Amino acid sequence: MIYPEPTNIWESIQYSPMGLSIAESLWAFPMIETVHVMALVTVIGTILVMDLRMLGKASTNQAVTQVSADTLKWTWLGFVVAAITGTLLFISKASSYMINPYFLTKMGLFVVVGLNMLYFHFVTYKTVDQWDSSASPPQAVKTAAIISLLIWIVIVFCGRAIGFTLGIYY
Amino acid sequence: MHLAMRQVPDWGNSCLMFDLIFDFLFSITDWLRTTVLLDFAFWITETSLSLFMVTNFWMVPIAQVFHILAIGAAFGATLMFTLRVHGKAATDLSLEQVAGRYVPWIWYGLLVIVLSGLLMITAEPIRNMVNAVFWIKMLVLLVTVFLSLGFIKSVRTKAAASGAAWAASSGAKTTSILLIVLWLFIMLCGRWIAYVPV
């Protein structure tokens, strides 16, 4: 196959041996995407459990720290696998992703959801002793859960939107 | 523009295992094309719901978002229940309490999965119904639903009878892992419906 000489970093990534191998293979992209889906539903499913506890809507017979201990390792495992597979999908069509508004929005939302998590962990969570077993945690906890749920839903939407719009932007 | 020849490893296109699987799936799809399913699929494309789904660009992606979120809810609940069966989560609660928390999420999640899935079939009936992977997925989904029903009922009954001393049998542990594997296989089929030739 003949490919154009890369003119920027994204094209260099896309036309690298690994990028081309994934793009040219009949099964690599769908297979990586399948693992991406398996990982992301694990992230969504376990975050939903934690956020509903933070909202006081479910698992209220368990301490917040207990629900966190049960779910968080699975959330992180899922996230790491989704990030690795997502990166592999990205490098196969890097320049198309980099001009796709839904991809760029999705990356921006990861920053927002990460900041929300950091603020919750380092500020709000400091007082967890006071509301660990509370069936209805303080407003700051509920707000963090609402922000998390809403942004993750929009992230899923952006992920699907990318699949329907990749290649229509130039 | 400069053009350059680039060396690309060709392992991607010459995977014998995938060739054999594709050939097998395609032979089933070829047979499906000779059945009444083809006429039925074409009939669906002319319904007003199908036309509504395909003429509005965002309907299919939005149906898929509901599908994925519901899979997250149901699979996450299945995962937490499985972890409790293995004594790896929520050990401060009885199995019955954990079942009460998560089992409704499995079934309501499944309801949303089925409804959003029906919308997706209506939008693209030929790609779905004249497709071997779709029917394999439906078959495995059916097995998973009935196995889940039986497994959850049996494990709840045994746990209730044994009280606080209850610990899952190795058979129950194996079945719970099998259910996770079946869910993952269903997701595999779900993604491949879009990629196998029809």
Interface residues (C-beta under 8 A of the other chain):
Chain A: M1 I2 Y3 P4 E5 Y15 P17 L20 S21 I22 E24 S25 L26 W27 A28 P30 E33 T34 V37 M38 L40 V41 T42 V43 I44 G45 T46 L48 V49 A58 S59 N61 Q62 Q66 D70 T71 W74 I153 V156 F157 R160 A161 G163 F164
Chain B: M1 H2 L3 A4 M5 R6 Q7 V8 P9 D10 W11 G12 N13 C15 F18 F22 F57 V60 P61 I62 Q64 V65 I68 L69 I71 G72 A73 A74 F75 G76 A77 L79 M80 L83 A89 A90 D92 L93 Q97 R101 L184 M187 L188 G190 R191 W192 A194 Y195
